[in-house]
Amino acid sequence: MSVYLSDVVSGSAVGLRGRLWRLSASELRAAAIEASSEILRLEAVRVAVVDELSLRPDDQVIASRGVGPWLAANTMLQVRDGKKIAALGAALRPFPAVAARFDGGDCSFEHAVLIVAFCESPPKGMPEEALPRCIDLLLAAASGVEATTTKVRNVIATLERVFESDEIPPAEDIDRNELRIASTLNGRVVVRGDFDALTGEMLLSALSNLTMPTPAPDGTPDSRSAAKRTADGFTELIRRYLDCAKTGVDGGQRPHVNVHINARDLAEHRDCAATPAASGDGVAVSDLDVGHMPWLGPLSVSQTRLLGCDCFLSTVLLDGHGAPLDAKPGKRLVSAEQRVALIARDKGCAFPGCTCVPAWTDAHHIRHWANGGPTVMNNLVLLCRSHHRLMHRKSGFVGKWVIRIGVDNKPWFIPPPSIDPQQHPRSANTTFKT
């Protein structure tokens, strides 16, 4: 029995697994993408239908005490999920731009929930006229195949810092900090904490080099889960502290808190720093004037200035595109100053779609040092260990990615023909890093 690509998405999954071997890898990829698009379309249809039913409930809906519980009672959904669907439909009514993007299948259910929640409860310091531009920023982060929940949450956090009010943002309110340590009946210890963003940044910075996956001596990948690595790292952190605070190194530097901010925003009055620079058709998230921490993202200008009163200040000169200008090109190993500049430019692994933080990256020579490639900014890019291996021909991978520094002095990635026959350059994934 033959298998047609259109039947995979439109037909039943019963018996499908035994027939999929007839499809090529490219057809399987196309089917997975088409099925995902169909799920987005049907989710939007369901939200619209449920919302209309909530406006015109009949006896069955009324008897179920609302359209959400009625939907759960007649499907395999939980009541809370039925209520979330009904709530999103109602929340989309006052925001047609968000509804249009969601209905068009270019914004997922989860991202639409985040956006309308922000629109319903915007920062207290945000004027009403700023809401349309904020919606544009949020929709830009939530649209397309590169959209992630991390990107949307990062834009929300950034906007909350831009429009500061007299109230302390929850992420910076140290009075909310809690740490509970309790022993259990079997003699173990349970730790639960809730910290402000700066304390969290310090903790993650201290743990980063202790929680990285560590291959076995024979090269076998680390089999520990992320939670187990974090627990092991936390244990080692305590041990080192008790042994006279032997902190080790983190990405070539001693662990510390990095906060990036434009010199103008650090120096100017708050009212000036809060005003996004004009950018033609709109404003990019990278234009919003707030501090930025590699682990936890945006930090308000006021908190950044507070840290700036007593800190070690590293200055990185940037060109008009925001790319660091070069310095000290003579050595094979990247200097501490160059690494600081690379972090300011790439904000972590620059490979498209990767969210690896700076501490877990290597400085990769685009043109290999052995082939005469200099250790200069326009020949360097930050890559996580997985993508670093990929650039050096990972075993079993067909084709080769090419990195070029564009006219904006930032890295661009050209995929192999096996991924994109047209080999369209892809920009580095640096805008929404947290």
C-alpha positions as CSV (number, residue, x, y, z in Angstrom):
1,M,0.0,0.0,0.0
2,S,1.5,3.4,-1.0
3,V,1.8,6.4,1.2
4,Y,1.1,9.9,-0.1
5,L,2.4,12.9,1.7
6,S,-1.1,14.6,1.8
7,D,-2.6,11.5,3.4
8,V,-0.1,11.6,6.3
9,V,-1.5,14.9,7.6
10,S,-5.2,14.6,6.5
11,G,-5.7,10.9,7.4
12,S,-5.7,8.9,10.6
13,A,-2.6,7.8,12.4
14,V,-3.9,4.3,12.8
15,G,-1.5,1.9,11.0
16,L,0.5,4.9,9.8
17,R,3.7,4.0,11.6
18,G,4.0,0.7,9.7
19,R,3.8,2.6,6.3
20,L,6.0,5.7,7.0
21,W,9.2,3.8,5.9
22,R,8.1,4.4,2.3
23,L,8.6,8.1,2.7
24,S,12.0,9.8,2.1
25,A,13.6,11.9,4.9
26,S,12.6,15.1,3.1
27,E,9.0,13.9,2.8
28,L,9.0,13.1,6.6
29,R,10.3,16.5,7.4
30,A,7.7,18.1,5.2
31,A,5.0,16.0,6.8
32,A,6.1,17.0,10.3
33,I,6.1,20.7,9.4
34,E,2.7,20.5,7.7
35,A,1.2,18.6,10.7
36,S,2.5,21.3,13.0
37,S,0.9,24.1,10.9
38,E,-2.3,22.2,10.8
39,I,-2.3,21.9,14.6
40,L,-1.8,25.7,14.9
41,R,-4.7,26.2,12.4
42,L,-7.0,23.9,14.3
43,E,-6.1,25.5,17.7
44,A,-7.1,28.9,16.3
45,V,-10.4,27.5,15.0
46,R,-11.2,25.9,18.3
47,V,-10.5,29.2,20.2
48,A,-12.7,31.1,17.8
49,V,-15.6,28.6,18.0
50,V,-15.4,28.3,21.8
51,D,-15.4,32.1,22.2
52,E,-18.4,32.5,19.9
53,L,-20.2,29.8,21.9
54,S,-19.4,31.6,25.2
55,L,-21.2,34.7,23.8
56,R,-24.2,32.6,22.7
57,P,-24.4,29.8,25.3
58,D,-27.2,27.2,25.0
59,D,-28.7,25.0,27.7
60,Q,-25.9,22.5,27.6
61,V,-23.2,25.1,28.1
62,I,-25.2,26.8,30.8
63,A,-25.8,23.5,32.6
64,S,-22.0,22.8,32.5
65,R,-21.4,26.2,34.3
66,G,-19.5,27.7,31.4
67,V,-18.0,26.8,28.0
68,G,-14.7,25.8,29.4
69,P,-16.0,23.0,31.6
70,W,-18.5,22.0,28.8
71,L,-15.6,21.6,26.4
72,A,-13.7,19.5,28.9
73,A,-16.7,17.3,29.6
74,N,-17.1,16.5,25.9
75,T,-13.5,16.0,24.9
76,M,-10.3,14.5,26.5
77,L,-9.3,17.9,27.8
78,Q,-8.9,18.7,31.5
79,V,-11.2,21.4,32.9
80,R,-8.3,23.8,33.4
81,D,-7.3,23.4,29.7
82,G,-10.9,24.1,28.6
83,K,-11.0,27.2,30.7
84,K,-7.7,28.4,29.2
85,I,-9.1,28.0,25.7
86,A,-12.2,30.0,26.6
87,A,-10.2,32.7,28.5
88,L,-7.9,33.2,25.5
89,G,-10.8,33.7,23.1
90,A,-12.2,36.4,25.4
91,A,-8.8,38.0,26.0
92,L,-8.2,38.3,22.2
93,R,-11.3,40.4,21.5
94,P,-9.8,43.8,22.6
95,F,-6.5,43.1,20.7
96,P,-7.3,42.5,17.0
97,A,-3.6,42.6,15.9
98,V,-2.8,39.7,18.2
99,A,-6.0,37.8,17.2
100,A,-5.2,38.2,13.5
101,R,-1.7,36.8,14.0
102,F,-3.0,33.9,16.1
103,D,-5.8,33.2,13.6
104,G,-3.3,33.2,10.8
105,G,-1.3,30.4,12.4
106,D,1.8,32.6,12.9
107,C,1.5,32.7,16.7
108,S,1.2,29.7,19.0
109,F,-1.5,29.3,21.7
110,E,1.1,29.7,24.5
111,H,2.7,32.8,23.0
112,A,-0.8,34.4,22.4
113,V,-1.5,33.8,26.1
114,L,1.7,35.6,27.2
115,I,1.1,38.6,24.9
116,V,-2.5,39.2,25.9
117,A,-1.6,38.9,29.6
118,F,1.0,41.6,29.1
119,C,-1.6,43.8,27.2
120,E,-4.2,43.3,30.0
121,S,-1.7,44.2,32.7
122,P,1.0,46.4,31.2
123,P,3.8,48.0,33.4
124,K,2.4,50.8,35.5
125,G,5.0,53.2,34.0
126,M,3.9,52.6,30.4
127,P,1.8,55.2,28.7
128,E,-1.3,54.0,26.8
129,E,0.1,55.2,23.5
130,A,3.1,52.9,23.8
131,L,1.0,49.7,23.8
132,P,0.7,49.3,19.9
133,R,4.5,49.4,19.6
134,C,4.9,47.0,22.4
135,I,2.5,44.6,20.7
136,D,4.5,44.9,17.5
137,L,7.6,43.9,19.5
138,L,5.9,41.0,21.1
139,L,4.4,39.7,17.9
140,A,7.8,39.9,16.2
141,A,9.3,37.7,18.9
142,A,6.3,35.3,18.8
143,S,6.2,34.9,15.0
144,G,8.0,32.6,12.6
145,V,9.8,29.3,13.0
146,E,12.5,30.9,15.3
147,A,9.9,32.0,17.9
148,T,10.5,30.6,21.3
149,T,8.8,31.2,24.7
150,T,12.2,32.4,26.0
151,K,12.2,35.2,23.3
152,V,8.7,36.3,24.2
153,R,9.3,36.3,27.9
154,N,12.6,38.2,27.3
155,V,10.8,40.9,25.4
156,I,8.2,41.2,28.2
157,A,10.9,41.4,30.8
158,T,12.7,44.1,28.8
159,L,9.6,46.2,28.4
160,E,8.9,45.9,32.1
161,R,12.4,47.4,32.7
162,V,12.0,50.1,30.1
163,F,8.8,51.4,31.6
164,E,9.9,51.5,35.2
165,S,7.5,52.9,37.7
166,D,8.2,54.0,41.3
167,E,7.5,50.4,42.4
168,I,10.3,47.9,42.5
169,P,9.9,45.3,39.7
170,P,9.2,41.8,41.1
171,A,12.4,40.5,39.6
172,E,14.4,43.0,41.6
173,D,12.5,43.0,44.9
174,I,14.9,41.5,47.4
175,D,12.3,41.5,50.1
176,R,10.6,38.6,48.3
177,N,13.7,36.4,48.5
178,E,13.2,33.1,50.3
179,L,15.3,30.0,50.9
180,R,13.8,27.1,52.7
181,I,16.0,24.1,53.8
182,A,14.3,21.3,55.5
183,S,15.2,17.7,56.3
184,T,13.0,14.9,55.3
185,L,11.9,11.7,57.2
186,N,14.4,9.6,55.3
187,G,17.3,11.9,56.2
188,R,17.6,13.9,53.0
189,V,17.4,17.7,52.6
190,V,14.9,19.6,50.5
191,V,15.9,23.1,49.2
192,R,13.4,25.5,47.8
193,G,14.2,29.1,47.0
194,D,12.8,32.2,45.4
195,F,15.3,35.0,44.6
196,D,15.6,38.3,42.8
197,A,17.1,38.3,39.3
198,L,20.5,39.6,40.4
199,T,20.9,36.9,43.1
200,G,19.9,34.4,40.5
201,E,22.4,35.7,38.1
202,M,25.2,35.4,40.7
203,L,24.1,31.8,41.5
204,L,23.9,30.7,37.9
205,S,27.3,32.4,37.2
206,A,28.9,30.6,40.1
207,L,27.4,27.3,39.0
208,S,27.9,27.5,35.3
209,N,31.3,25.9,35.0
210,L,30.4,23.3,37.6
211,T,27.2,22.1,35.8
212,M,28.5,21.7,32.2
213,P,28.2,18.2,30.8
214,T,31.5,16.4,31.3
215,P,32.3,13.5,28.9
216,A,33.9,10.3,30.3
217,P,37.6,9.7,29.7
218,D,36.7,7.5,26.8
219,G,34.6,10.2,25.2
220,T,31.2,8.8,26.2
221,P,28.7,11.7,26.6
222,D,27.7,12.8,30.1
223,S,24.7,10.7,31.1
224,R,23.6,12.9,34.0
225,S,20.3,14.8,33.7
226,A,20.4,18.6,33.9
227,A,18.9,18.4,37.4
228,K,21.6,15.9,38.5
229,R,24.4,18.1,37.1
230,T,23.0,21.1,38.9
231,A,22.9,19.2,42.2
232,D,26.4,18.0,41.7
233,G,27.6,21.5,40.8
234,F,25.8,23.0,43.9
235,T,27.5,20.4,46.1
236,E,30.9,21.3,44.6
237,L,30.2,25.0,45.0
238,I,29.7,24.5,48.7
239,R,32.8,22.4,49.0
240,R,34.9,25.0,47.3
241,Y,33.5,27.7,49.4
242,L,34.4,25.8,52.5
243,D,37.9,25.2,51.0
244,C,38.6,28.9,51.0
245,A,36.4,29.9,48.1
246,K,38.3,28.1,45.3
247,T,36.1,29.3,42.5
248,G,37.8,28.0,39.4
249,V,37.2,29.6,36.0
250,D,34.1,30.1,33.9
251,G,34.5,30.5,30.1
252,G,38.1,31.6,30.6
253,Q,37.3,34.0,33.5
254,R,36.6,33.8,37.2
255,P,32.9,33.5,37.8
256,H,31.3,36.9,38.2
257,V,28.2,38.9,37.2
258,N,28.3,40.5,33.8
259,V,25.9,43.3,33.0
260,H,26.0,44.9,29.5
261,I,24.6,48.4,28.9
262,N,25.3,51.2,26.5
263,A,27.5,53.9,28.0
264,R,25.0,56.6,27.0
265,D,22.2,54.8,28.9
266,L,24.5,54.3,31.9
267,A,25.3,58.0,32.0
268,E,22.2,59.8,30.9
269,H,19.1,60.8,32.9
270,R,16.5,58.0,33.3
271,D,14.0,59.8,31.1
272,C,16.4,59.9,28.2
273,A,17.4,56.3,28.6
274,A,13.8,55.1,28.6
275,T,13.1,56.6,25.2
276,P,13.9,54.0,22.4
277,A,15.9,55.4,19.5
278,A,14.1,56.0,16.3
279,S,14.6,53.1,13.9
280,G,12.6,53.9,10.8
281,D,9.7,51.4,10.5
282,G,9.8,50.3,14.1
283,V,11.9,49.6,17.2
284,A,14.0,46.5,17.8
285,V,14.3,44.9,21.2
286,S,18.1,45.5,20.9
287,D,17.4,49.2,20.8
288,L,15.6,49.3,24.1
289,D,17.8,50.9,26.7
290,V,18.1,48.5,29.6
291,G,21.0,46.5,31.2
292,H,21.4,42.9,30.1
293,M,22.7,39.9,32.1
294,P,23.9,36.8,30.1
295,W,21.8,34.3,32.3
296,L,18.6,36.1,33.3
297,G,18.3,38.8,30.7
298,P,17.1,42.4,31.2
299,L,18.0,44.5,34.2
300,S,16.5,48.0,34.9
301,V,18.8,51.0,34.2
302,S,18.4,52.1,37.9
303,Q,19.7,48.7,39.1
304,T,22.5,48.7,36.6
305,R,23.6,52.1,37.7
306,L,23.6,50.9,41.3
307,L,25.9,48.1,40.3
308,G,28.0,50.5,38.3
309,C,28.9,52.5,41.5
310,D,31.2,49.7,42.6
311,C,32.3,47.4,39.8
312,F,35.1,46.5,37.5
313,L,34.2,48.4,34.2
314,S,35.2,46.9,30.9
315,T,34.8,49.2,27.9
316,V,34.0,47.6,24.5
317,L,33.9,50.1,21.5
318,L,31.1,49.3,19.1
319,D,30.5,50.4,15.5
320,G,27.2,51.7,14.1
321,H,25.8,48.2,13.8
322,G,26.6,47.3,17.5
323,A,29.6,45.1,16.6
324,P,32.8,45.4,18.7
325,L,35.8,47.1,17.1
326,D,38.9,44.9,17.0
327,A,41.9,45.0,19.3
328,K,45.1,42.9,20.0
329,P,45.0,40.4,17.1
330,G,48.4,38.8,17.5
331,K,47.8,35.6,19.5
332,R,46.2,32.2,18.8
333,L,44.3,32.1,22.1
334,V,41.5,34.6,22.5
335,S,42.4,37.2,25.1
336,A,40.2,38.2,28.0
337,E,39.4,41.5,26.4
338,Q,38.5,39.8,23.1
339,R,36.2,37.4,24.9
340,V,34.4,40.2,26.6
341,A,33.9,41.8,23.2
342,L,32.7,38.6,21.7
343,I,30.1,38.2,24.5
344,A,29.0,41.7,23.9
345,R,28.5,41.0,20.2
346,D,27.2,37.3,20.1
347,K,25.6,37.1,23.6
348,G,26.2,33.3,23.6
349,C,26.4,30.7,20.9
350,A,25.8,32.6,17.7
351,F,24.5,29.6,15.7
352,P,21.0,30.3,14.5
353,G,18.4,29.0,16.9
354,C,20.9,28.2,19.7
355,T,20.3,29.7,23.2
356,C,23.5,28.5,24.9
357,V,24.9,31.1,27.3
358,P,28.3,32.7,26.9
359,A,29.9,30.8,29.8
360,W,29.4,27.5,27.9
361,T,30.8,28.6,24.5
362,D,34.2,28.4,22.8
363,A,35.8,31.1,20.6
364,H,35.9,29.6,17.2
365,H,38.3,30.8,14.4
366,I,36.2,31.1,11.3
367,R,39.3,30.7,9.2
368,H,41.4,28.2,11.1
369,W,44.5,29.4,12.9
370,A,46.6,26.7,11.2
371,N,45.5,28.0,7.8
372,G,46.6,31.5,8.6
373,G,43.4,32.7,10.3
374,P,44.2,35.6,12.6
375,T,42.8,36.0,16.1
376,V,40.8,39.1,15.3
377,M,37.1,39.9,16.0
378,N,36.2,39.5,12.3
379,N,37.6,35.9,12.4
380,L,36.0,34.9,15.7
381,V,32.6,33.7,16.7
382,L,31.2,32.2,19.9
383,L,29.9,28.6,19.5
384,C,28.7,26.1,22.0
385,R,30.6,22.8,22.1
386,S,28.0,21.0,19.9
387,H,28.0,23.6,17.2
388,H,31.8,24.0,17.5
389,R,32.1,20.3,16.6
390,L,29.6,20.8,13.8
391,M,31.9,23.5,12.3
392,H,34.8,21.0,12.4
393,R,32.8,18.4,10.4
394,K,30.9,16.4,13.0
395,S,31.0,12.7,12.4
396,G,28.1,11.5,10.2
397,F,27.0,15.0,9.2
398,V,26.7,15.6,5.4
399,G,27.7,19.0,4.2
400,K,29.3,22.0,5.9
401,W,28.1,25.2,7.4
402,V,30.0,28.3,6.3
403,I,30.4,31.4,8.5
404,R,30.9,34.8,7.0
405,I,31.2,38.2,8.8
406,G,28.7,40.5,7.1
407,V,28.7,44.2,6.3
408,D,27.2,44.7,9.8
409,N,30.4,43.1,11.3
410,K,28.4,40.3,12.8
411,P,28.5,36.6,11.9
412,W,26.2,35.1,9.3
413,F,25.7,31.4,8.8
414,I,25.3,29.7,5.3
415,P,23.8,26.3,5.6
416,P,24.9,23.4,3.4
417,P,22.8,22.4,0.3
418,S,21.5,19.4,2.2
419,I,19.6,21.8,4.5
420,D,18.9,24.7,2.1
421,P,19.6,24.1,-1.6
422,Q,19.6,27.9,-2.1
423,Q,22.0,28.4,0.8
424,H,20.4,31.6,2.0
425,P,22.5,33.2,4.7
426,R,21.0,33.2,8.2
427,S,21.8,35.8,10.8
428,A,23.3,35.0,14.1
429,N,20.8,34.3,16.9
430,T,21.7,37.2,19.2
431,T,18.7,39.4,19.5
432,F,16.7,37.7,22.2
433,K,19.4,35.9,24.2
434,T,18.9,35.6,27.9
